[in-house]
Amino acid sequence: MNYEQFAYLYDQLMKDAPYDEWLTFTEKMLQTYLPEARELLDVGCGTGELMLRLAKAGYDVTGVDLSSDMLMVASEKLEAAKLNASFYEQDMRRLEGLGPFDAILTYCDSLNYLASPEEVQMAFSSFYQALKGEGLLLFDVHSCFKMDTVFAGQVFADDEENVSYIWKAFEGERPHSVEHDLTFFVRNEDKSYSRYEEFHQQRTYPIEQYNQWLIEAGFTIVNISADFGQELSEESERIFFIAKKSSRNSSEKKE
């Protein structure tokens, strides 16, 4: 399946995604740690569902994604709602020319698609450079527990009116990694079905490792929680990080 086809199926496949919870969490964290924040960058914005909600809430939003087709869907969505937003087809590891922003958001385990520790470190450095002084970075990742226990070796399936899928998750070659093998069956106008295949790889790391990389990039960690603000436990599936670009580190970076 090419990205154009996948982009237009994405919203249907993600219809149960917790976008409202991401919005509520974001507003709560911004109000707590940076209440004056207005200019936001959504990295890995996909089809713009979170951007749409943020723009309706009054934020000035910019979206970044690797897929031009995802960005096209997002742009059409915001335009239809008569909301202003900017979109850029860029790699999160290299956000040259963007910013500075009050806050950067990257949710829905977007960081887990980076293949190596070096790429995660590149992304954190890129985020740092795109933030204003004392700006906030908010992101979530899959936990090691979810990768190793919930995903690995599992088969998921869903059967909708116009699209069905079989999703097989295999343990990856690297620690805390998973390979996702997805097969979609999409109903055509003549009621026949077309088959498409997707292959995705994800990898995560222990919380302590993310902490170290954030500090090395110049951030101060201000909050870590699980599953939209819940207390961390050994079986938490999604980990949320809030980190601040401190003015002290900003001046050191400039030197």
Stockholm file with secondary structure:
# STOCKHOLM 1.0

chainA/1-255         MNYEQFAYLYDQLMKDAPYDEWLTFTEKMLQTYLPEARELLDVGCGTGELMLRLAKAGYDVTGVDLSSDMLMVASEKLEAAKLNASFYEQDMRRLEGLGPFDAILTYCDSLNYLASPEEVQMAFSSFYQALKGEGLLLFDVHSCFKMDTVFAGQVFADDEENVSYIWKAFEGERPHSVEHDLTFFVRNEDKSYSRYEEFHQQRTYPIEQYNQWLIEAGFTIVNISADFGQELSEESERIFFIAKKSSRNSSEKKE
#=GR chainA/1-255 SS CCHHHHHHHHHHHTTTCCHHHHHHHHHHHHHHHCTTCCEEEEETCTTSHHHHHHHHTTCEEEEEESCHHHHHHHHHHHHHTTCCCEEEECBTTBCTTCCCEEEEEECTTGGGGCCSHHHHHHHHHHHHHHEEEEEEEEEEEECHHIIIIIITTCEEEEECSSEEEEEEEEECSSTTEEEEEEEEEEECTTSCEEEEEEEEEEECCCHHHHHHHHHHHTEEEEEEEETTTBCCCTTCCEEEEEEEECHHHHHHHHC
#=GC SS_cons         CCHHHHHHHHHHHTTTCCHHHHHHHHHHHHHHHCTTCCEEEEETCTTSHHHHHHHHTTCEEEEEESCHHHHHHHHHHHHHTTCCCEEEECBTTBCTTCCCEEEEEECTTGGGGCCSHHHHHHHHHHHHHHEEEEEEEEEEEECHHIIIIIITTCEEEEECSSEEEEEEEEECSSTTEEEEEEEEEEECTTSCEEEEEEEEEEECCCHHHHHHHHHHHTEEEEEEEETTTBCCCTTCCEEEEEEEECHHHHHHHHC
//
